Amino acid sequence: MKSAPLRRGVSAVALVAAVILASCETGPSKAELEAQRLAELAARQPPPISLNQGVAEAASIYVAFLREAQTIQPGGFADAESIQAAIRKGAAYDPAQLSRGLIAYGSIIALQSPEFVAGVRQFAIDPVQRQQMVAQIVADPAYAATLPGADAAAGLISDTIGKDALAMRAIAEAVEQDAYTVQARNDPRRRWAVAHIQNREVRLESAKTLSAATMLPSADESAQLFAAANSGTGLAVTPSRKSPPYTPAVTRSLAIAALAALGSAGDEARANTDALSIEPNNEFCLNMSKLMLFQCLAASRPSYEDMFCLGRHVARDLASCATQATSITTITVGDPEETGTPPPPAQTPVQVTLTPTPVPAPTQSPAQSPVSPTVSLNTASPSSR
């Protein structure tokens, strides 16, 4: 006859076995199944869009400078000092920083294209494929131009920055024309416009000093651009398409945007985005424009000649360099036909010619300057921000 403790042990084992069998029959709980479903769904989603603050800050430098440059308008030159103030405003940029800012701005513009973002993100679901694409874009930025929707993103970049260029070119034509108007005998400004500039060497050195100063990012524009990049909305862009081939600057903008769409342009990837924002040909154009400005100021004597330097080698050259950055075409920085100097060898698919430019014959007054998307980005007054 079995003892009572042995019977109680057998009963406990039977109870545990019954519980195990019951759990096998019912399977995982609803909470466990839901957690498993959510985990599988998360594994099939790409990481969130991510663009680091450094790109937004670089873009803000371009946006803020263009906003200031586009306030240069003829008719506001009431005296010789107003011309010098405009020259100081237009000369206050570092070519390398402005070039990087343009490319950074282009990447944020590209992220406003839902077609491009969706086209890139479909390849980010598989972690292995995502890493392979990131590596390929970093090694060869031109790969980003082959991704779905690249033509839509490139169209946005070219159209938006192209409108900035048109606005600056209209300002250039108006300022250059005013350099003739101010010389007319019936223009009340003639008296000071034809007088020789005082302290010419000082004003030239001032322009050189401003050109060498480090440009600081704008906090307001940085915040707005950062939000626009990571949300895909917020910039006033017009849908447009542009077929390849693309300029190196546009290609690099697309590459940074593609990395962001893959979730691989955050703070941990700043080294990659910084490297992709450097484009030597665009920097070359802006550097040579500065040299031409200095040469023009060194040769200028009366104020109306400084006015012409402002129109030609600040406003017009900024427009020309922006056009070179976004469009494969032949442009001229300066005017070689005025001196007969042959153009130098092309540095990029866009031929850039830089030569001294004496004042040409008067032309008709241009139409009123259009408002660019970059200026529209900054419609709020500083006091309201």
PEJOFEN-V728348 format. One record per residue. N is the residue number from 1. RES is the residue in one small letter. PSI is psi in radians with two decimals (* if undefined). Layout:
BEGIN
n | res | psi
N | RES | PSI
N | RES | PSI
END
This chain:
BEGIN
n | res | psi
1 | m | 2.26
2 | k | 2.59
3 | s | 2.87
4 | a | -0.74
5 | p | -0.67
6 | l | -0.68
7 | r | -0.68
8 | r | -0.63
9 | g | -0.75
10 | v | -0.70
11 | s | -0.68
12 | a | -0.74
13 | v | -0.74
14 | a | -0.66
15 | l | -0.76
16 | v | -0.75
17 | a | -0.69
18 | a | -0.70
19 | v | -0.77
20 | i | -0.79
21 | l | -0.65
22 | a | -0.72
23 | s | -0.60
24 | c | -0.61
25 | e | -0.66
26 | t | -0.45
27 | g | -2.98
28 | p | 2.69
29 | s | 2.92
30 | k | -0.66
31 | a | -0.71
32 | e | -0.70
33 | l | -0.71
34 | e | -0.71
35 | a | -0.70
36 | q | -0.69
37 | r | -0.76
38 | l | -0.65
39 | a | -0.74
40 | e | -0.66
41 | l | -0.73
42 | a | -0.62
43 | a | -0.40
44 | r | 0.00
45 | q | 2.43
46 | p | 2.79
47 | p | 2.78
48 | p | 2.71
49 | i | 2.39
50 | s | 2.07
51 | l | 2.26
52 | n | 2.82
53 | q | -0.51
54 | g | -0.66
55 | v | -0.75
56 | a | -0.68
57 | e | -0.73
58 | a | -0.73
59 | a | -0.62
60 | s | -0.52
61 | i | -0.77
62 | y | -0.81
63 | v | -0.80
64 | a | -0.69
65 | f | -0.75
66 | l | -0.65
67 | r | -0.76
68 | e | -0.74
69 | a | -0.58
70 | q | 0.05
71 | t | -0.11
72 | i | 2.04
73 | q | 2.49
74 | p | 2.83
75 | g | -0.33
76 | g | 0.03
77 | f | 1.57
78 | a | -0.32
79 | d | 3.10
80 | a | -0.61
81 | e | -0.57
82 | s | -0.57
83 | i | -0.76
84 | q | -0.64
85 | a | -0.69
86 | a | -0.67
87 | i | -0.75
88 | r | -0.69
89 | k | -0.80
90 | g | -0.42
91 | a | -0.14
92 | a | 1.00
93 | y | 2.53
94 | d | 2.12
95 | p | -0.73
96 | a | -0.76
97 | q | -0.71
98 | l | -0.65
99 | s | -0.81
100 | r | -0.65
101 | g | -0.68
102 | l | -0.77
103 | i | -0.71
104 | a | -0.77
105 | y | -0.72
106 | g | -0.65
107 | s | -0.65
108 | i | -0.65
109 | i | -0.76
110 | a | -0.61
111 | l | -0.10
112 | q | -0.04
113 | s | 1.85
114 | p | -0.59
115 | e | -0.78
116 | f | -0.79
117 | v | -0.80
118 | a | -0.67
119 | g | -0.62
120 | v | -0.72
121 | r | -0.34
122 | q | -0.35
123 | f | 0.04
124 | a | -0.02
125 | i | -0.77
126 | d | 2.04
127 | p | -0.64
128 | v | -0.83
129 | q | -0.66
130 | r | -0.82
131 | q | -0.63
132 | q | -0.72
133 | m | -0.71
134 | v | -0.82
135 | a | -0.68
136 | q | -0.68
137 | i | -0.74
138 | v | -0.70
139 | a | -0.60
140 | d | 1.62
141 | p | -0.47
142 | a | -0.33
143 | y | -0.57
144 | a | -0.49
145 | a | -0.20
146 | t | -0.06
147 | l | 2.70
148 | p | 2.36
149 | g | 0.04
150 | a | -0.60
151 | d | -0.58
152 | a | -0.73
153 | a | -0.74
154 | a | -0.62
155 | g | -0.72
156 | l | -0.77
157 | i | -0.90
158 | s | -0.69
159 | d | -0.78
160 | t | -0.89
161 | i | -0.54
162 | g | -0.64
163 | k | -0.61
164 | d | -0.75
165 | a | -0.72
166 | l | -0.70
167 | a | -0.74
168 | m | -0.63
169 | r | -0.66
170 | a | -0.69
171 | i | -0.75
172 | a | -0.82
173 | e | -0.68
174 | a | -0.74
175 | v | -0.76
176 | e | -0.73
177 | q | -0.66
178 | d | -0.41
179 | a | -0.43
180 | y | -0.74
181 | t | -0.68
182 | v | -0.28
183 | q | -0.22
184 | a | 2.53
185 | r | -0.48
186 | n | 0.06
187 | d | 2.13
188 | p | -0.27
189 | r | -0.14
190 | r | -0.66
191 | r | -0.84
192 | w | -0.38
193 | a | -0.57
194 | v | -0.14
195 | a | 2.56
196 | h | 2.51
197 | i | 2.37
198 | q | 2.56
199 | n | 0.89
200 | r | -0.71
201 | e | -0.62
202 | v | -0.77
203 | r | -0.51
204 | l | -0.78
205 | e | -0.59
206 | s | -0.73
207 | a | -0.67
208 | k | -0.69
209 | t | -0.77
210 | l | -0.60
211 | s | -0.44
212 | a | -0.15
213 | a | 2.55
214 | t | 2.30
215 | m | 2.30
216 | l | 2.49
217 | p | 2.69
218 | s | 2.19
219 | a | -0.73
220 | d | -0.88
221 | e | -0.64
222 | s | -0.80
223 | a | -0.74
224 | q | -0.72
225 | l | -0.66
226 | f | -0.78
227 | a | -0.71
228 | a | -0.67
229 | a | -0.79
230 | n | -0.25
231 | s | -0.36
232 | g | 0.16
233 | t | 2.83
234 | g | -0.27
235 | l | 2.50
236 | a | 1.52
237 | v | 2.66
238 | t | 2.18
239 | p | 2.33
240 | s | 2.70
241 | r | 2.56
242 | k | 2.13
243 | s | 2.68
244 | p | 2.85
245 | p | 2.73
246 | y | 2.71
247 | t | 2.81
248 | p | -0.63
249 | a | -0.78
250 | v | -0.73
251 | t | -0.75
252 | r | -0.61
253 | s | -0.76
254 | l | -0.66
255 | a | -0.78
256 | i | -0.74
257 | a | -0.69
258 | a | -0.73
259 | l | -0.71
260 | a | -0.74
261 | a | -0.49
262 | l | -0.03
263 | g | 0.42
264 | s | 0.60
265 | a | 0.48
266 | g | -2.87
267 | d | -0.57
268 | e | -0.27
269 | a | 0.36
270 | r | -0.59
271 | a | -0.68
272 | n | -0.80
273 | t | -0.61
274 | d | -0.76
275 | a | -0.68
276 | l | -0.34
277 | s | -0.07
278 | i | 2.13
279 | e | 1.84
280 | p | -0.63
281 | n | -0.69
282 | n | -0.72
283 | e | -0.68
284 | f | -0.76
285 | c | -0.82
286 | l | -0.65
287 | n | -0.77
288 | m | -0.58
289 | s | -0.74
290 | k | -0.74
291 | l | -0.68
292 | m | -0.64
293 | l | -0.80
294 | f | -0.71
295 | q | -0.71
296 | c | -0.77
297 | l | -0.62
298 | a | -0.57
299 | a | -0.31
300 | s | 2.52
301 | r | -1.15
302 | p | 2.90
303 | s | -0.58
304 | y | -0.46
305 | e | -0.65
306 | d | -0.65
307 | m | -0.71
308 | f | -0.70
309 | c | -0.71
310 | l | -0.83
311 | g | -0.72
312 | r | -0.82
313 | h | 0.11
314 | v | -1.23
315 | a | -0.90
316 | r | -0.72
317 | d | -0.60
318 | l | -0.71
319 | a | -0.75
320 | s | -0.73
321 | c | -0.63
322 | a | -0.66
323 | t | -0.75
324 | q | -0.67
325 | a | -0.46
326 | t | -0.21
327 | s | 2.37
328 | i | 1.77
329 | t | 3.06
330 | t | 2.11
331 | i | 2.94
332 | t | 2.19
333 | v | 1.96
334 | g | -2.97
335 | d | 1.72
336 | p | -0.44
337 | e | -0.36
338 | e | -0.39
339 | t | -0.23
340 | g | 0.14
341 | t | 2.22
342 | p | 2.62
343 | p | 2.64
344 | p | 2.96
345 | p | 2.56
346 | a | 2.42
347 | q | -0.37
348 | t | 3.14
349 | p | -0.28
350 | v | 2.11
351 | q | 2.23
352 | v | 2.18
353 | t | 2.22
354 | l | 1.99
355 | t | 2.82
356 | p | 2.57
357 | t | 1.60
358 | p | 2.83
359 | v | 2.18
360 | p | -3.06
361 | a | 2.66
362 | p | 2.64
363 | t | 3.04
364 | q | 2.66
365 | s | 2.37
366 | p | 2.94
367 | a | 2.90
368 | q | 2.46
369 | s | 2.32
370 | p | 2.79
371 | v | 2.20
372 | s | 2.81
373 | p | -0.54
374 | t | -0.71
375 | v | -0.66
376 | s | -0.49
377 | l | -0.35
378 | n | 0.82
379 | t | -0.42
380 | a | 2.47
381 | s | 2.64
382 | p | -0.58
383 | s | -0.36
384 | s | -0.09
385 | r | *
END
